[in-house]
């Protein structure tokens, strides 16, 4: 929604201002310039990235058009699930959650939170460390260090598409200059033409520089920033799980451990203390 709205603002401001200044919009329509700029950028993208990076970028592009799934409702589900798991552990022991951890899709505990089950990476992360807790062979420091390493790996891996798109944006002005130089070369070949025709050819050549800069900073660059923001949000979910489980391992009660997790969430989506307490009570009543 906001992506298209932003693009409309960019197009309206740039081209509208040009038209209001007396410019002829038809002069900016140069499909061959777009071919040189877009084709050059695409070729450089294919050369500069391996297969995994290319596939990750293609997979991430549709996510740009979707709104953020990391809402207060999702965070409430996550905190309520962690509370229920830790409360079950405190009441019946670690072995009581073994079946839930091994098959979360079939667990009545997890089935109450379909939004979380839809995120397989999140569920795997939670279940993997609950499974380590069940084994009882690792202390809190070891598990925390392992969590940090996995979150760091996830973060860097998730940033690959945004970095690839950012590099495309960085290269577009240069390809715009290449297109402009090619236009100037063509103009110099026609040096015997009438001045009016030469002026038109030079104007068409300069459009290449304009299009390269506009595409870089008005269209492609902002997409990289948006993808980076989505990556930061996804990592925050994992940090919430980490802080809550480590607090539990250090002996805190489930309600306090979940409070640790609540505090690491972004303030814009973070549920209030009483709001979380009421939600947990409602979730427990469903069971």
N, C-alpha and C positions, 0 to 999 in steps of 0.2 A: 504493500500500500504506500508506505512512505518513500520507497525506492522510486516508484513511478511518479509520485508527487514531486519528489526532488528533481527528477529528470525533467519534468514539465517546467519547473521553476528555472532550471538552467537554460533550457531551450528558449523559453519565453523571454528571459532576461537578455540573453546574448543575441539571439536573432531578432527579437523585438527591438532592442536598442539599436541594432544595426539598421533595421528598416526605418525606425523613427529618425535616424540621422541622415536618411536619404539614400541609403545603400540599396542595391538591387539584390534581393535574395537569390535570384536565379544564378547570379555569378558565383554563389557559394556551393551550388550543386555540381560537384566534381567527382563522379563515381570512380574514375580512374585513380584519382588521388586516394580515395578511400581504399581501393584495391591494393595500392602500393603500401599504404600504412597498415591496414588490417592484415594483409597477407604477410608482410614482413614481421609484424608482431607475433602472428600465429606461428610462423616458421621458427622464430627465435624461441618461443615457448616450447615447441617440440624438441628443439636442439638442447635447450638448457635444463630439461627436467627428465628424470627417469620415468619408467612406466607407472610406478606406484604413485608418484607425485601428480602425474597427468590424470590418472584415474581418480585420485582423491579430490583434485580440483574440479573435475567434471561432476563428481558426486555432490560436492559442496555447493555448486552454483544454484541448484533449485532451492536450497535452504535459504538463500538470500531473500527470496520473494515471500517467505513465510515469516509470520510474526514470531517473537520469542516464546518458546514453550516454558521457559523458566519463570513461572508465575508464583504468586503467594500460595495458590491452591496446591501446586506441585510441591512446594517446600513444606506445606502443612502435612501432606501425605507422607513425605520422606521422614519428617520428624516424628510423626505419629507411629510409623512403622518401626523406626529405631526404638522408640519408647516401648512398644509392645514386645519387641524381640528381647530387649534388655530386661524388661519386667518378667518375662517368661524365664529367662536365664536366672534371675535373682530368686524366683520362686521355686523353680523345679530343677535348676542346675543346667550346666552348659550342654549336657547330652540331650536335653529335651528339645533343642532346636536343630538337632542333626538332620532329621527328615526334612525340615523346612529349608535348610541350607542346600541339601543335595538336590531337591526338586522344588524350587520356588514356584514354578508354574502350577504345581499341584498342591501347594501349601495353602490352607485356609487363611493363614496369617497374611501371606503376600497377595492372595486373590482379592482381598478387600481394597487393594490399591492398584487398579488396572493401569493407571497413568504411569506408575513406576515400573510395572511389569513390561510396558511397551518399550522401555529404555533398557535394552539387554546389557549394554556396557555398565550401566549404573548398578543393575541387579547383580551382575557378575562380580563387580568390585566389592559390593557389600557382602555377598555370600562367600567370596574367597577369604575375606578376613575374619568373618564369623567362623568359617571352617578352621582357620588357624587358631582361633581362640578355643575352639572345641578340643583341638589336639592337646592344648596345655603345655606345649614344649617351647613356647616363645614368650619372652617377657614384653612388657609394654614398649620399652625402648626399641627392641628389634622390630616389632610390628610397625611402630611409628616410622622408623627409618625406611622400611620396605614400602610403606604407603607413600612416603614422600618421593621415593624413586619412581614409583608407578605413576603418581600424579604428574611428576615432571615429564616422564615419557609421554603420557597422554597429552599434556599441554603442548609439547614440541611437535608431536605428530599432528595434532589438530590445527596447528598454526601453518602447516605446509601449504594448504590452499591459499590462505591469505598472503603468504609470502610470494607464491607464484603469481598471483594476480597483481600484487604490488610491483613486482618486477616488470610485468607487462606494461603497467601504467608508467613506470619510470622510463621505459624504452619508447613509448609512443611519441613524445616530442622529437626524439632523434629521428625516428622514421618519418615524422612530418617534415623535418629538414631535408631528409633524403628525397622525399617526394618533391619538395620545393626546388631542390637543386636539379632534379631531373627536368622539371618544368622550365627552369632557367636555361638548361642546356638546349632544350627544344626551342626556346625563344631565340637563342644565339644562332641556331641553325637557320632561323628565318629572319636574319638581320636585314634583309633587303625588303621586307614587307612594309606596308604603310605604317606610320606611327600609331594610328588608332588600333590596328590589328596587333602590333607589338605590345602596346599597353594592355590590351585584353589578355594576351598570353602571359605577360608578367603577373597580372592580377590573378589569373588562374594558378600560376605557380605558387604564389604566396598563400593561397588557400590551403596548401599542404601543411605549411607551418601552423596555420590557424587550427586546422582540424586535429593535428597531432597533439597540440597543447590542450584543446578543448576536450578531446576524448580522454586524455590522461588525467586531468584534474577535475573534470566535470562528470565523468562517467565511470571510468575503471578504478581510479584511485579510491573513491569513496566505498566501492564494493569491498576492497581489501580491508578497510577500516571496520566495516560492518561485520565481516567474517571474524575478524580478530575479537571484536566485542562478544560475539556469540561463543567463541572459544573460552574466553574468560568466565562467562556465565556457567558453561558446562564444568569447568574445573572447580568452581565454587561449590557445586553439589558434592563432588568427591571430598573436598576439604571439610564439608559439614559432616560427612560420614566419618572421616578420619578423627576429627576432634571429639565426636560423641563416643566412638568406640574406645579411644585412648582414655578418655575420662572414666569410662566404665571399668576398664582394666586397672585403673589407678584407685578403684574402690568407691567411686562416687555412685550415689543412687541413680536409678534410671531418669528420674525427673531432673536431677542436676546435670547428668551427662547430656541429656537432650538440650538443656539450656546452654551448655557449652557450644553445641552445634548451631543453635539458633543465633548465637552472637556473631558467628563468622559470616552470616548471610548479608547480602547487600541491603542497606536500610530501606531501599525503595520497595522491596518485596518481603522484607523480614516480618513475620507475624509477631504480634505482641505476646507477652507472657500469658496473659489471661485468655487471649484468643487461642493460643496453642493448647492451653490446659482444657478449655471447653471442647476443642476439636478432638483431643485425645480421648476425653470422656465419651464423646459421641461415637468414636471409632470402636472403643471397647464395648459399647452397648450393642454394636452390630454383631459381635461374635456370639 
